[in-house]
Amino acid sequence: TIADSAAMSVLHREDFVRPWTDDEFAALLEQDAVFGYAARETGQGAKPPVGFVLARLAAGEGEILTVAVARSHRRQGLGW
C-alpha cells in the first residue's frame, strides 16, 4: 500500500545504485494498473515489510517493476 512506500524505499536502497524514493513508490502505487505484494514476518502484523514485489499490467501483460528482500531475511524461504 502507499503506507508502505517509505519501507519499500529503505529496502530498495540496500541493493540498487539508483534506488527509488518514497515519492516514486507512492506515485506508482496510486496507479490503477500497479499492484504489489509485501512480505512480513509471521506475527509481526503492522511492522514494515521485509520484502516486496511491485508489478503492473500493461498491454494485456504483467510486468515486474522491482523486487527486494531485506538482506537480513534472504535465503530463509520468505513468502513460502
N, C-alpha and C positions, 0 to 999 in steps of 0.2 A: 504494500500500500504506500501511498505518498508519505505516510507517517514513518516509514522505514527508509526514506531517502537518505538521511544522514548516515544511518548504519550501513547502507549499501555503499555509500561513498567511502567510508572508512575501509571496508573490505576491499573495494576496488583499488584503493591506494596501495595496498600491500603488494600488488602484482603488476600494475600497469604503469608504463612510463608516462603516459598522459591519461591519468585517471579522470573519471567523470566526477563532476561536482554534485553537491546536494541538489542544486537547482536543475542541473541537467537530468538527474534521475527523476525529480518531481515533474519536470516538463514531459518526459517520456511517459510516465505513469498516468498523466492526465489524458493521454490519447486513448481513444476507444479501442484501437487495434493492438495496443501494447498490453501485455499481461506478464505475470511472473509468479514464481513460487519461492517462498522463503523457507529455509531450514532452521529450525530452532531446537535447542536441546530439550529432551523429554522432561516434562515437569517444570520448564522454565517460562511457560506462557508468555508473559508480557516483556521478557527480556529481548534485546535486539537479536536479529537473526545471526547465525554463524555461517550462513551460506545462502546463495540465491542464484536463480537463473531468470533472466529477463528476455522476453521474446515478443515478436509481433507478427500479425497476419498481414501479408502484402501480396496482392495479385493472386489470391487463392492459395498461397503457400505460407508456411510458417518459417520464420527466420529467427534464429537465436542471436540476440544482440550482444549479450555478455553473460558470463557465469563467474562466480567467485566463491571460494570457501576460505574461511579463516585458516591461517597456517596452523594454528593450534588444534584444528579439528580435521585436518586432512588424513586420508588413509584410515579412517575409522568407520567406513560404511555409512556415512551420514546420508540420510534420506532413504535408506533401505529398510 
